[in-house]
Amino acid sequence: MASRTLKGITTLALAACAGSALAQPAVADELGMLMKTDPLAADLAFTLDTFGSNFDTEIAIWQLSGSLASNNDDAVPGSVLQSQINAFYPPGVYYASVSGYDTVFGNNFQADTDVFSEGGFVNATLNVEGGAQVINFNNTIEAGDFVSTPGEVKFYRFQIPGLFEQQDLGTVSYDGFVEIDTCGSSFDTEIGVWNLDTGELVVFNDDADDEGPGSPCDGSLQSYLSMRLPTGRYALSVSGFGTSFAEGFAAITTNVSASGSMTGMVGGVSIADTVSAGGEVEWYTFDVIALPAGALAEGEADCPGLGNGINDGCSAGGNFGSLSLGQTINGSAGPNDFDWYEVVITETTPYTLSIESETQVAFGFATQTVPGVPGCANVQPTIGGIFAQPFTPASFSGTLNPGTYYIEVFGTTSATCGGDYTLSFRPQIPTCPPGSYQEQEPVPFDNFIALQGGTNDACVFGGLQPEDVSLGDTICGTSGTYYEDIFAVNFGDQDYYRFNVAIPTVVEFEFIGTSALGAIATTTPLPATDFCDILDAGGPDGSADAGEYGYLRVALPAGDHSINLFAEPFATSGTASGTPYILSINEYTCKADTNLDGNVSPADFSAWVSAFNTQGVVCDQNNDGICSPADFSAWVSNYNAGCP
């Protein structure tokens, strides 16, 4: 995961601890939430010292339960009278104390001084790992004497953020609408939601009634949230009554907070766990992603009802949307919202129809009209259909003969009105061969800035390296258009692959995808570094329609070269992120085809003469490594033999 810095250090207030058997000590200062460079890391390293103080100090740290975690008198015994603790602690609430020499420490926040204890000006520092945070705090400690009470002990409280032992729920929403509840729990719950990248507290809830009517557990002590969240990653905490929430993943409970078995839902995804007594907090992470960028908009509002004049098809009105092979639709459906898309097939076509929906249940199927008989009365369910559970892709494949077809999508009676879906109608492509190289970048390609250093965008953004492959490899990857929320714009996913040819070689790139593809090759060898000028300059190019093979043949000198593959149209409609392709990089063995057009014809003689005059790669017809008059006889022989 990429490093992140959490923002929003906030003074924390613990919930009341009525009935606790152990009183929490009064604090001189709230030090707040410590930062983690990685919010998903379990433990956090930090150093507490009093090096700026003007007297002989002692320090200690306790857990929230009162258990003594660590203490120190002199950082360097015999030479440094100030104190230091180097700690590596798990998430939780902690208390630190500063007092004068001599102090006796123990459990239950015991820090006993005597009349001889020292006092003075406290200048203490808490340094968090990697320079993520430095907290300075000052105070004055009264020394002990023979007539007053013993010397003072100053307590300070801080928290190490949670998200340890978290469960990743994956994607729970496509458009940003999320409902969260703990309705199946056996105890009084509280929930909080944070932005996982910034630590910002987004919202929290105690009782479902607080959010108004409409939740599945109104009137109970369980919790409920209904909201729209921007595209991003989020953290969810579930804990018992008596939780205080703040920035930086602060969900602070007491040792008497409520506990028990917990069940609930997060955007249609079930959660279940046990929240133990003593202040346990359960953590979950989840994603909210945008509907695939580049896909076509359905064109109607959420929950319009039938007969609204937009793609109700044969359910009402006879109006249809349209969908072509290789396109993707972003739409919404519900119990009374039926969407119809007309598809016209002109030649026998293998296809895959897939749908993914955030509704409780979605159903889509393709139908065919009776040949030659127009009208909705003649639409027949002759092909079949699929059911899709929330956020679970479902698809079926087959072959369509020429004709007019219809794809229908609708929610069942239990589906949420206005639930978003993504419907893709793509040509089939060959199965990726065993042993093929798999593209290394993630899908969908969200937040590419956080992924710098590991993806093959090459010089498109940030000067990243292409992925390294070899001549003879078959590569399986995905392309398309993705939405980058940082810039709030669409980006085309360009994939660069770098390979080496040891000797001058004619290379053939063969590619096929479920969307139209473009390819651009380099002809100049790439240097070890600073190759962006060569890549950005472009080179020979080729293209292929969805479901059809494309070829690009290039004569290359020895050295490193690259091929850039991308979906077309680039960063516009119809090419959603994650559309698969197969790319092969092989030596082109048809020697007589010197103009590299895929055919052997008399035009290849002129191409050979041109190569001979320029000492080009295709001149060498007898494979002796040089271009000489002997290659003319070899070309004639190769021409007469022909090529497959």
NORSUL-V638210 format. One record per residue. N is the residue number from 0. RES is the residue in one small letter. SS is DSSP state (a for helix, b for strand, c for the rest). PHI is phi in whole degrees, -180 to 180 (* if undefined). PSI is psi in whole degrees, -180 to 180 (999 if undefined). Layout:
BEGIN
N_RES_SS_PHI_PSI ; N_RES_SS_PHI_PSI
END
This chain:
BEGIN
0_m_c_*_144 ; 1_a_c_-70_147 ; 2_s_c_-65_142 ; 3_r_c_-135_152 ; 4_t_c_-112_127 ; 5_l_c_-87_136 ; 6_k_c_-107_168 ; 7_g_c_92_57 ; 8_i_c_-75_124 ; 9_t_c_-133_140 ; 10_t_c_-62_134 ; 11_l_c_-106_147 ; 12_a_c_-125_120 ; 13_l_c_-71_146 ; 14_a_c_-65_157 ; 15_a_c_-56_146 ; 16_c_c_-116_41 ; 17_a_c_-60_135 ; 18_g_c_85_0 ; 19_s_c_-71_140 ; 20_a_c_-76_-18 ; 21_l_c_-125_115 ; 22_a_c_-74_135 ; 23_q_c_-78_142 ; 24_p_c_-69_149 ; 25_a_c_-69_139 ; 26_v_c_-108_142 ; 27_a_c_-79_-26 ; 28_d_b_-160_141 ; 29_e_b_-92_117 ; 30_l_b_-85_-11 ; 31_g_b_84_-154 ; 32_m_b_-96_127 ; 33_l_b_-76_148 ; 34_m_c_-88_146 ; 35_k_c_-114_136 ; 36_t_c_-70_-26 ; 37_d_c_-127_109 ; 38_p_c_-65_-18 ; 39_l_c_-93_-2 ; 40_a_c_-68_146 ; 41_a_c_-76_-63 ; 42_d_b_-101_166 ; 43_l_b_-134_135 ; 44_a_b_-98_139 ; 45_f_b_-156_166 ; 46_t_b_-129_131 ; 47_l_b_-114_127 ; 48_d_b_-144_163 ; 49_t_c_-123_36 ; 50_f_c_-62_-23 ; 51_g_c_-90_4 ; 52_s_c_-82_160 ; 53_n_c_-108_22 ; 54_f_c_-149_173 ; 55_d_c_-77_109 ; 56_t_b_-103_165 ; 57_e_b_-137_147 ; 58_i_b_-135_160 ; 59_a_b_-154_159 ; 60_i_b_-132_134 ; 61_w_b_-120_153 ; 62_q_b_-77_169 ; 63_l_c_-59_-30 ; 64_s_c_-72_-10 ; 65_g_c_96_-1 ; 66_s_c_-73_130 ; 67_l_b_-70_123 ; 68_a_b_-94_-40 ; 69_s_b_-168_154 ; 70_n_b_-151_160 ; 71_n_b_-153_144 ; 72_d_c_-99_-73 ; 73_d_c_-111_131 ; 74_a_c_-60_-43 ; 75_v_b_-126_99 ; 76_p_c_-53_132 ; 77_g_c_90_-15 ; 78_s_c_-134_-29 ; 79_v_b_-122_114 ; 80_l_c_-86_-10 ; 81_q_c_-82_172 ; 82_s_c_-117_159 ; 83_q_b_-155_138 ; 84_i_b_-128_125 ; 85_n_b_-100_118 ; 86_a_b_-123_156 ; 87_f_b_-143_93 ; 88_y_b_-117_152 ; 89_p_b_-78_170 ; 90_p_c_-57_149 ; 91_g_b_155_-180 ; 92_v_b_-100_134 ; 93_y_b_-131_154 ; 94_y_b_-118_136 ; 95_a_b_-118_149 ; 96_s_b_-128_150 ; 97_v_b_-127_131 ; 98_s_b_-149_177 ; 99_g_b_-95_160 ; 100_y_c_-67_128 ; 101_d_c_-115_133 ; 102_t_c_-123_140 ; 103_v_b_-107_124 ; 104_f_b_-107_152 ; 105_g_b_-165_-180 ; 106_n_c_-64_171 ; 107_n_c_61_38 ; 108_f_c_60_31 ; 109_q_b_-73_124 ; 110_a_b_-147_85 ; 111_d_b_-96_123 ; 112_t_c_-106_175 ; 113_d_c_-133_-175 ; 114_v_c_-69_-14 ; 115_f_c_-96_0 ; 116_s_c_-64_148 ; 117_e_c_-86_167 ; 118_g_c_-149_174 ; 119_g_b_156_-158 ; 120_f_b_-88_124 ; 121_v_b_-90_126 ; 122_n_b_-131_96 ; 123_a_b_-115_156 ; 124_t_b_-137_136 ; 125_l_b_-115_112 ; 126_n_b_-103_124 ; 127_v_b_-93_151 ; 128_e_a_-47_141 ; 129_g_a_66_18 ; 130_g_a_71_18 ; 131_a_c_-65_-26 ; 132_q_b_-166_141 ; 133_v_b_-130_122 ; 134_i_b_-115_118 ; 135_n_b_-103_139 ; 136_f_b_-143_146 ; 137_n_b_-129_153 ; 138_n_b_-169_179 ; 139_t_b_-128_133 ; 140_i_b_-109_129 ; 141_e_c_-81_128 ; 142_a_c_-73_160 ; 143_g_c_-79_157 ; 144_d_c_-148_-175 ; 145_f_c_-82_-7 ; 146_v_c_-119_-17 ; 147_s_c_-108_180 ; 148_t_c_-68_163 ; 149_p_c_-59_170 ; 150_g_c_-63_159 ; 151_e_c_-73_158 ; 152_v_b_-127_123 ; 153_k_b_-100_129 ; 154_f_b_-107_146 ; 155_y_b_-135_145 ; 156_r_b_-120_142 ; 157_f_b_-149_167 ; 158_q_b_-133_141 ; 159_i_b_-98_124 ; 160_p_c_-64_159 ; 161_g_c_-85_-134 ; 162_l_c_71_24 ; 163_f_c_-92_148 ; 164_e_c_53_37 ; 165_q_c_-81_157 ; 166_q_b_-109_127 ; 167_d_b_-87_119 ; 168_l_b_-88_-7 ; 169_g_b_74_-151 ; 170_t_b_-79_127 ; 171_v_b_-117_-5 ; 172_s_b_-159_146 ; 173_y_c_-99_-33 ; 174_d_c_-111_-1 ; 175_g_c_106_-10 ; 176_f_b_-83_123 ; 177_v_b_-135_133 ; 178_e_b_-113_136 ; 179_i_b_-131_134 ; 180_d_b_-147_159 ; 181_t_c_-123_39 ; 182_c_c_-63_-25 ; 183_g_c_-91_15 ; 184_s_c_-86_158 ; 185_s_c_-101_7 ; 186_f_c_-146_173 ; 187_d_c_-77_111 ; 188_t_b_-103_164 ; 189_e_b_-139_146 ; 190_i_b_-132_150 ; 191_g_b_-138_150 ; 192_v_b_-128_132 ; 193_w_b_-126_153 ; 194_n_b_-73_122 ; 195_l_c_-69_-26 ; 196_d_c_-84_-29 ; 197_t_c_-115_-16 ; 198_g_c_79_6 ; 199_e_c_-68_131 ; 200_l_b_-75_118 ; 201_v_b_-87_-50 ; 202_v_b_-168_156 ; 203_f_b_-146_164 ; 204_n_b_-150_143 ; 205_d_c_-99_-70 ; 206_d_c_-111_146 ; 207_a_a_-57_-34 ; 208_d_a_-60_-26 ; 209_d_a_-62_-25 ; 210_e_a_-93_6 ; 211_g_c_87_179 ; 212_p_c_-71_160 ; 213_g_c_116_-12 ; 214_s_c_-81_159 ; 215_p_c_-72_-8 ; 216_c_c_-135_43 ; 217_d_c_-57_143 ; 218_g_c_85_0 ; 219_s_c_-107_178 ; 220_l_c_-93_4 ; 221_q_c_-81_174 ; 222_s_c_-112_156 ; 223_y_b_-155_138 ; 224_l_b_-135_140 ; 225_s_b_-135_121 ; 226_m_b_-161_167 ; 227_r_b_-109_126 ; 228_l_c_-113_139 ; 229_p_c_-63_160 ; 230_t_c_-55_132 ; 231_g_b_163_-171 ; 232_r_b_-111_143 ; 233_y_b_-135_158 ; 234_a_b_-117_141 ; 235_l_b_-124_132 ; 236_s_b_-112_143 ; 237_v_b_-126_125 ; 238_s_b_-148_-179 ; 239_g_b_-91_166 ; 240_f_c_-56_138 ; 241_g_c_104_35 ; 242_t_b_-111_137 ; 243_s_b_-109_130 ; 244_f_b_-110_145 ; 245_a_b_-158_176 ; 246_e_c_-58_160 ; 247_g_c_75_33 ; 248_f_c_65_36 ; 249_a_b_-88_107 ; 250_a_b_-127_86 ; 251_i_b_-94_122 ; 252_t_b_-113_168 ; 253_t_c_-107_172 ; 254_n_c_-78_8 ; 255_v_c_-123_15 ; 256_s_c_-66_157 ; 257_a_c_-64_157 ; 258_s_c_-154_167 ; 259_g_b_151_-165 ; 260_s_b_-81_143 ; 261_m_b_-130_132 ; 262_t_b_-138_151 ; 263_g_b_-174_-166 ; 264_m_b_-137_145 ; 265_v_b_-129_101 ; 266_g_c_55_39 ; 267_g_c_89_-5 ; 268_v_b_-101_129 ; 269_s_b_-77_144 ; 270_i_b_-127_150 ; 271_a_b_-160_139 ; 272_d_b_-170_-179 ; 273_t_b_-119_124 ; 274_v_b_-95_112 ; 275_s_c_-80_157 ; 276_a_c_-66_159 ; 277_g_c_95_11 ; 278_g_c_96_26 ; 279_e_c_-71_145 ; 280_v_c_-125_128 ; 281_e_b_-94_137 ; 282_w_b_-120_144 ; 283_y_b_-137_149 ; 284_t_b_-120_149 ; 285_f_b_-152_162 ; 286_d_b_-114_142 ; 287_v_b_-117_117 ; 288_i_c_-116_153 ; 289_a_c_-74_152 ; 290_l_c_-57_148 ; 291_p_c_-52_122 ; 292_a_c_-66_147 ; 293_g_c_90_-17 ; 294_a_c_-74_158 ; 295_l_b_-80_141 ; 296_a_b_-79_140 ; 297_e_c_-61_-43 ; 298_g_c_104_-3 ; 299_e_c_-121_158 ; 300_a_c_-73_165 ; 301_d_c_-64_143 ; 302_c_c_52_51 ; 303_p_c_-79_-19 ; 304_g_c_82_161 ; 305_l_c_-74_157 ; 306_g_c_76_24 ; 307_n_c_-87_0 ; 308_g_c_90_2 ; 309_i_c_-125_123 ; 310_n_c_29_41 ; 311_d_c_-80_-15 ; 312_g_b_55_-138 ; 313_c_c_-79_-3 ; 314_s_c_-75_-32 ; 315_a_c_-170_129 ; 316_g_c_88_-24 ; 317_g_c_74_14 ; 318_n_b_-92_141 ; 319_f_c_-127_145 ; 320_g_b_-80_173 ; 321_s_b_-126_149 ; 322_l_c_-146_132 ; 323_s_c_-111_158 ; 324_l_c_-58_130 ; 325_g_c_95_-3 ; 326_q_b_-99_161 ; 327_t_b_-128_141 ; 328_i_b_-114_133 ; 329_n_b_-100_117 ; 330_g_b_-140_-177 ; 331_s_b_-140_148 ; 332_a_b_-142_171 ; 333_g_b_-169_-174 ; 334_p_c_-57_-31 ; 335_n_c_-117_19 ; 336_d_b_-121_103 ; 337_f_b_-106_125 ; 338_d_b_-111_131 ; 339_w_b_-120_137 ; 340_y_b_-129_129 ; 341_e_b_-91_135 ; 342_v_b_-126_127 ; 343_v_b_-109_121 ; 344_i_b_-109_126 ; 345_t_c_-102_-16 ; 346_e_c_-148_159 ; 347_t_c_-54_126 ; 348_t_b_-137_117 ; 349_p_b_-70_139 ; 350_y_b_-142_164 ; 351_t_b_-133_126 ; 352_l_b_-108_123 ; 353_s_b_-133_152 ; 354_i_b_-143_145 ; 355_e_b_-139_130 ; 356_s_b_-136_151 ; 357_e_c_-95_-1 ; 358_t_c_-72_164 ; 359_q_c_-59_-46 ; 360_v_b_-145_134 ; 361_a_b_-126_150 ; 362_f_b_-135_129 ; 363_g_b_-131_145 ; 364_f_b_-152_157 ; 365_a_b_-103_141 ; 366_t_b_-130_160 ; 367_q_b_-126_137 ; 368_t_b_-71_156 ; 369_v_c_-63_124 ; 370_p_c_-52_127 ; 371_g_c_81_-2 ; 372_v_c_-117_106 ; 373_p_c_-77_167 ; 374_g_c_106_149 ; 375_c_a_-67_-25 ; 376_a_a_-64_-18 ; 377_n_a_-105_8 ; 378_v_b_-75_126 ; 379_q_b_-119_137 ; 380_p_b_-80_73 ; 381_t_b_-98_-3 ; 382_i_b_-110_-47 ; 383_g_b_131_-173 ; 384_g_b_-159_-178 ; 385_i_b_-139_148 ; 386_f_b_-103_144 ; 387_a_b_-130_121 ; 388_q_b_-77_160 ; 389_p_c_-55_131 ; 390_f_c_59_25 ; 391_t_c_-123_110 ; 392_p_c_-61_142 ; 393_a_b_-137_145 ; 394_s_b_-156_161 ; 395_f_b_-145_158 ; 396_s_b_-128_161 ; 397_g_b_-178_-163 ; 398_t_b_-130_131 ; 399_l_b_-106_132 ; 400_n_c_-83_164 ; 401_p_c_-53_137 ; 402_g_b_157_-176 ; 403_t_b_-107_132 ; 404_y_b_-129_163 ; 405_y_b_-133_139 ; 406_i_b_-113_126 ; 407_e_b_-115_138 ; 408_v_b_-129_131 ; 409_f_b_-155_155 ; 410_g_b_-86_152 ; 411_t_c_-79_178 ; 412_t_c_-64_-18 ; 413_s_c_-97_2 ; 414_a_c_-81_152 ; 415_t_c_-76_132 ; 416_c_c_-67_131 ; 417_g_c_84_15 ; 418_g_b_-70_129 ; 419_d_b_-76_150 ; 420_y_b_-142_161 ; 421_t_b_-122_121 ; 422_l_b_-114_124 ; 423_s_b_-122_134 ; 424_f_b_-121_103 ; 425_r_b_-126_152 ; 426_p_b_-72_151 ; 427_q_c_-75_147 ; 428_i_c_-123_161 ; 429_p_c_-57_152 ; 430_t_c_-65_140 ; 431_c_c_-63_124 ; 432_p_c_-64_148 ; 433_p_c_-57_141 ; 434_g_c_83_4 ; 435_s_c_-69_156 ; 436_y_b_-78_131 ; 437_q_b_-101_129 ; 438_e_c_-54_145 ; 439_q_c_-97_-10 ; 440_e_c_-85_154 ; 441_p_c_-75_161 ; 442_v_c_-133_134 ; 443_p_c_-71_155 ; 444_f_c_-87_70 ; 445_d_c_-80_159 ; 446_n_c_40_64 ; 447_f_a_-67_-20 ; 448_i_a_-64_-41 ; 449_a_a_-70_-12 ; 450_l_a_-105_12 ; 451_q_c_-59_143 ; 452_g_c_101_-14 ; 453_g_c_-132_4 ; 454_t_c_-120_163 ; 455_n_c_-101_53 ; 456_d_c_-84_-7 ; 457_a_c_52_-120 ; 458_c_c_-96_7 ; 459_v_c_-65_-40 ; 460_f_c_-152_120 ; 461_g_c_82_3 ; 462_g_c_68_36 ; 463_l_c_-73_154 ; 464_q_c_-76_143 ; 465_p_c_-66_164 ; 466_e_b_-78_140 ; 467_d_b_-91_126 ; 468_v_c_-130_-173 ; 469_s_c_-129_153 ; 470_l_c_-58_131 ; 471_g_c_99_-6 ; 472_d_c_-80_149 ; 473_t_b_-108_131 ; 474_i_b_-116_133 ; 475_c_b_-114_120 ; 476_g_b_-145_-173 ; 477_t_b_-135_154 ; 478_s_b_-141_-167 ; 479_g_b_129_-158 ; 480_t_b_-118_135 ; 481_y_b_-128_158 ; 482_y_b_-100_127 ; 483_e_b_-104_111 ; 484_d_c_-71_-23 ; 485_i_c_-64_-41 ; 486_f_c_-98_-11 ; 487_a_c_57_41 ; 488_v_b_-141_166 ; 489_n_b_-87_145 ; 490_f_b_-127_140 ; 491_g_b_-82_138 ; 492_d_b_-89_99 ; 493_q_c_-94_128 ; 494_d_b_-110_125 ; 495_y_b_-110_134 ; 496_y_b_-126_134 ; 497_r_b_-111_139 ; 498_f_b_-146_169 ; 499_n_b_-123_140 ; 500_v_b_-118_128 ; 501_a_c_-75_-28 ; 502_i_c_-133_163 ; 503_p_c_-53_131 ; 504_t_b_-145_140 ; 505_v_b_-88_121 ; 506_v_b_-110_137 ; 507_e_b_-111_124 ; 508_f_b_-99_122 ; 509_e_b_-115_130 ; 510_f_b_-144_149 ; 511_i_b_-152_141 ; 512_g_b_-148_171 ; 513_t_c_-82_-2 ; 514_s_c_-130_167 ; 515_a_c_-62_142 ; 516_l_b_-124_149 ; 517_g_b_-121_153 ; 518_a_b_-140_140 ; 519_i_b_-132_128 ; 520_a_b_-110_154 ; 521_t_c_-92_152 ; 522_t_c_-118_-12 ; 523_t_c_-100_133 ; 524_p_c_-58_140 ; 525_l_b_-82_137 ; 526_p_c_-73_174 ; 527_a_c_-65_-36 ; 528_t_c_-139_172 ; 529_d_c_56_47 ; 530_f_c_-98_5 ; 531_c_a_-64_-33 ; 532_d_a_-61_-38 ; 533_i_a_-69_-45 ; 534_l_a_-66_-43 ; 535_d_a_-69_-22 ; 536_a_a_-71_-20 ; 537_g_c_78_-179 ; 538_g_c_-172_-157 ; 539_p_c_-57_144 ; 540_d_b_-137_160 ; 541_g_b_-150_172 ; 542_s_b_-152_166 ; 543_a_b_-152_142 ; 544_d_c_-73_165 ; 545_a_c_-57_131 ; 546_g_c_76_6 ; 547_e_c_-121_150 ; 548_y_c_-77_140 ; 549_g_b_-119_151 ; 550_y_b_-132_141 ; 551_l_b_-138_120 ; 552_r_b_-115_130 ; 553_v_b_-139_134 ; 554_a_b_-85_119 ; 555_l_b_-118_137 ; 556_p_c_-74_168 ; 557_a_c_-61_145 ; 558_g_b_133_-172 ; 559_d_b_-86_138 ; 560_h_b_-137_173 ; 561_s_b_-141_159 ; 562_i_b_-129_134 ; 563_n_b_-111_120 ; 564_l_b_-117_139 ; 565_f_b_-156_155 ; 566_a_b_-78_146 ; 567_e_c_-122_146 ; 568_p_c_-68_147 ; 569_f_c_-79_121 ; 570_a_c_60_29 ; 571_t_c_-132_-165 ; 572_s_c_-69_147 ; 573_g_c_95_0 ; 574_t_c_-129_70 ; 575_a_b_-66_150 ; 576_s_c_-57_139 ; 577_g_c_98_9 ; 578_t_b_-76_125 ; 579_p_b_-80_156 ; 580_y_b_-148_164 ; 581_i_b_-127_132 ; 582_l_b_-128_129 ; 583_s_b_-116_141 ; 584_i_b_-123_108 ; 585_n_b_-138_159 ; 586_e_b_-70_136 ; 587_y_c_-85_119 ; 588_t_c_-98_-3 ; 589_c_c_-83_88 ; 590_k_c_-62_-37 ; 591_a_c_-70_-21 ; 592_d_c_-80_75 ; 593_t_c_-77_-17 ; 594_n_c_-95_2 ; 595_l_c_58_35 ; 596_d_c_-96_3 ; 597_g_c_89_1 ; 598_n_c_-130_151 ; 599_v_c_-102_118 ; 600_s_c_-149_169 ; 601_p_c_-56_-24 ; 602_a_a_-62_-22 ; 603_d_a_-69_-23 ; 604_f_a_-65_-47 ; 605_s_a_-60_-39 ; 606_a_a_-65_-37 ; 607_w_a_-67_-42 ; 608_v_a_-60_-43 ; 609_s_a_-62_-42 ; 610_a_a_-66_-37 ; 611_f_a_-63_-43 ; 612_n_a_-68_-28 ; 613_t_a_-106_5 ; 614_q_c_57_42 ; 615_g_c_-75_164 ; 616_v_a_-60_-41 ; 617_v_a_-74_-7 ; 618_c_a_-66_-36 ; 619_d_c_-74_93 ; 620_q_c_-93_-19 ; 621_n_c_-105_8 ; 622_n_c_60_34 ; 623_d_c_-97_5 ; 624_g_c_86_0 ; 625_i_c_-133_162 ; 626_c_c_-106_115 ; 627_s_c_-144_169 ; 628_p_c_-57_-25 ; 629_a_a_-62_-23 ; 630_d_a_-71_-20 ; 631_f_a_-66_-46 ; 632_s_a_-61_-38 ; 633_a_a_-66_-39 ; 634_w_a_-64_-43 ; 635_v_a_-58_-44 ; 636_s_a_-63_-44 ; 637_n_a_-66_-37 ; 638_y_a_-63_-45 ; 639_n_a_-66_-31 ; 640_a_a_-75_-28 ; 641_g_c_73_-178 ; 642_c_c_-135_153 ; 643_p_c_-60_999
END
